[in-house]
Amino acid sequence: MSQSQNTVRAVDRRFSTTAFTIPGYVISQNHGVVRGLTVRTPNVGKAVFGAFASLGGGESSTYIEMAEKARETAFTRLLEHAAAAGGNAVIGINFTGQEIQEGMTEVMAFGTSVTLVPQQQQSQQPQFGAQPAYSPQVYAATMKA
């Protein structure tokens, strides 16, 4: 397989946010909820080193490094899933983590895959379901109706 065939397309990180809007853009399509998942366990050497390091209390750089790598893997997979769903952005990103069994941790990143278009380039006749990006004011107004 050539290098180009192995390349996985992903959403540009600049278009990923925990917010529900990206200034200057509107949502033209919603592609649904997407996620990235990883399950991690430290190798034996790191687990032993981390256990000894934690005897004195405080932070364990071994486990912090493992957690950061898990979050990064989950986030990268989220961006890939969003692109595969047809989006060019991910909004409302959140992370969860839990211990599946002793020493084995699951980390999941999730959000909504959307297609964003610059506000000035939005067509006069948007596609079905097109809407401005979510805002608390819009949400509050719809809840009063």
C-alpha positions in Angstrom: 0.0 0.0 0.0 1.3 3.5 -0.8 1.7 6.2 1.8 -1.3 8.1 0.5 -3.6 5.0 0.9 -2.6 4.7 4.6 -3.4 8.3 5.4 -6.4 8.8 7.5 -8.3 12.1 7.0 -9.1 14.0 10.2 -10.7 17.3 11.1 -8.2 20.2 11.5 -7.6 20.8 15.2 -8.3 24.5 14.7 -11.9 23.5 14.1 -12.4 21.5 17.3 -13.9 23.1 20.4 -15.6 22.5 23.7 -17.9 25.4 22.8 -20.9 25.1 20.5 -19.8 27.9 18.1 -16.7 29.0 16.2 -16.6 32.7 15.6 -17.2 33.7 12.0 -18.8 30.3 11.0 -22.2 28.9 10.9 -23.3 25.2 11.0 -24.6 24.1 7.6 -24.9 20.4 8.4 -25.0 18.3 11.5 -23.4 14.8 11.1 -24.2 13.5 14.6 -22.3 12.4 17.6 -18.8 11.1 17.1 -16.2 9.6 19.5 -12.7 8.5 19.9 -11.8 5.7 22.3 -8.7 4.2 23.8 -8.0 1.7 26.6 -4.6 1.9 28.2 -2.7 -0.1 30.7 0.9 0.7 31.8 3.6 -1.8 30.9 5.0 -3.8 33.9 8.1 -1.6 34.2 6.2 1.7 34.3 3.6 0.2 36.7 6.3 -0.8 39.1 8.1 2.5 38.8 4.8 4.4 39.2 3.9 2.4 42.3 7.2 3.1 44.0 7.0 6.8 43.0 3.5 7.1 44.5 4.7 5.7 47.9 5.9 9.2 48.8 2.6 10.8 47.8 2.1 13.6 45.3 2.0 13.3 41.5 3.2 10.4 39.5 4.8 11.5 36.3 4.5 8.0 34.9 0.7 7.9 35.2 0.4 11.5 34.1 2.3 10.7 30.9 0.1 7.7 30.3 -3.1 9.7 30.9 -1.9 12.4 28.5 -1.1 9.9 25.8 -4.5 8.3 26.3 -6.3 11.7 25.9 -4.3 12.5 22.8 -5.1 9.2 21.2 -8.8 9.5 22.0 -8.8 13.1 20.7 -7.1 12.1 17.4 -9.5 9.3 16.9 -12.4 11.7 17.5 -11.1 14.0 14.8 -10.8 11.1 12.4 -14.3 9.8 13.2 -15.7 13.4 12.6 -14.1 13.6 9.2 -15.3 10.1 8.3 -18.8 11.2 9.2 -18.5 14.0 6.7 -17.7 17.0 9.0 -15.1 19.6 8.9 -15.4 20.5 12.6 -16.2 19.1 16.0 -18.1 21.1 18.5 -19.1 20.4 22.1 -16.1 18.2 22.8 -15.9 16.4 26.1 -13.8 13.7 27.7 -14.6 10.9 30.0 -12.4 8.3 31.7 -13.0 5.3 33.9 -11.2 2.3 35.2 -12.4 -0.8 33.4 -10.5 -3.2 35.7 -7.5 -2.7 37.9 -4.8 -1.0 36.0 -6.8 -0.7 32.8 -8.3 2.7 31.9 -10.7 3.8 29.2 -10.6 7.3 27.9 -13.3 8.6 25.5 -13.5 11.9 23.7 -16.9 12.8 22.2 -18.6 15.7 20.4 -20.7 16.6 17.4 -19.4 16.4 13.9 -20.6 19.4 11.8 -19.9 21.2 8.6 -19.1 24.8 9.1 -19.2 27.5 6.5 -18.0 31.1 6.8 -20.9 33.4 7.6 -20.4 35.5 4.5 -20.3 32.4 2.2 -23.5 30.9 3.6 -26.0 30.4 0.7 -29.2 32.3 0.7 -31.1 29.0 0.6 -29.5 26.8 3.2 -29.8 23.0 3.1 -32.5 21.3 5.1 -31.5 21.5 8.8 -29.1 24.4 8.4 -29.0 26.6 11.4 -26.8 29.1 13.1 -24.4 27.7 15.6 -25.8 27.0 19.0 -25.9 29.9 21.5 -27.2 30.1 25.0 -29.5 32.9 24.0 -31.1 30.8 21.2 -31.5 27.9 23.6 -33.1 30.0 26.3 -35.5 31.6 23.8 -36.6 28.1 22.5 -37.2 26.9 26.0 -39.6 29.8 26.8 -41.7 29.1 23.6 
